[in-house]
Amino acid sequence: MKAKLIALSLFVSMASLSGMAHAGCAKGAVVGGLAGHVAGHHAVAGAAAGCVIGHHMSKKKAKQHAAAQQAAAPSPAPKDAAPAK
């Protein structure tokens, strides 16, 4: 079982280095794999679920960050406004 966990960790590492994994997927897969292994030898199922959840949380965080950036950006001046003297 230890060999399977090591193989899974290596796969996730290689996937994240090659750009194959989406943002958050690799981190979620590692955490989910470890949790699944501890919970009863379900490392692969845990890794798959962790990848999905990690990817979802990463997209959600990116969307919130983009909304915060847009809200903080100064609004452009109206086109028909007179220039300040």
N, C-alpha and C positions, 0 to 999 in steps of 0.2 A: 504494500500500500504506500509505503514511503517513496518508492520509485515512481508511482503514478503521480504523486503530489509534486515531486521534483520535475517530472516531465511536463506536467501542466504549467508549473511556474516558468519553465524554460520556454514553452510555447507562447505564453502570454508575453514574456519579455521580448521574444523575437518578433511577435506580431506588433508590439508597440514600437519597436525600433524601426521596423520596416515601413511603418505608416499604414499598415493594414488595419489596425484597430482604430475605432472612432474615439473621440475624446471621451474620457470617463470609462470607457469599456474595459481597458486593461486594469485600471485600479479596482473597479467593481468586480472583475473576474477574479482577481487575486483574493480580495476580501471574501467574496462569495464562495470561492473554492475552499478556503481555509475554514470558513464557517460550516460549509457542507461536510467537510472531512470530519470535523469535530462532532457534528450533529449525528453522525452515523454512516460514514463512508459514502457520502453523496457529493463528493468534491466536484465532479463534472457538472452535475445538475446545479450545484451552488454557483459554479463559475459562470454557467450560462445565464442564470438568473441575475447574478451580480453584474454581468456585462450589460444586460438590458437595462437594469435599474441605474447603473452608473452612467450609461449613455443618456438616458432620459434626464437624470439630474443635471448632467453637464449642459444639455441643451436648454433646460429651464433656467439655469444660472446665466448662461450666455444671453438669453432673451431678456432677463431682468437687468443685466449689465447694459445691454443696448438701450433699453428703455430709460435707464437712469442717465446714460450719456446724452440721449436726445432731450431729456427734460432739462438737463444742466446746460445744454448748448444755448448760446444767445440767439434770439430770434433776429432775422434780418430786418432792416428798416424798410418801411413801406416805400414803394416806388414813387408815389406822388407826394411824399413828404418833402417839405422845404429843407434845404441844408441849414444846419445850425451856424449862426454868425457870431 
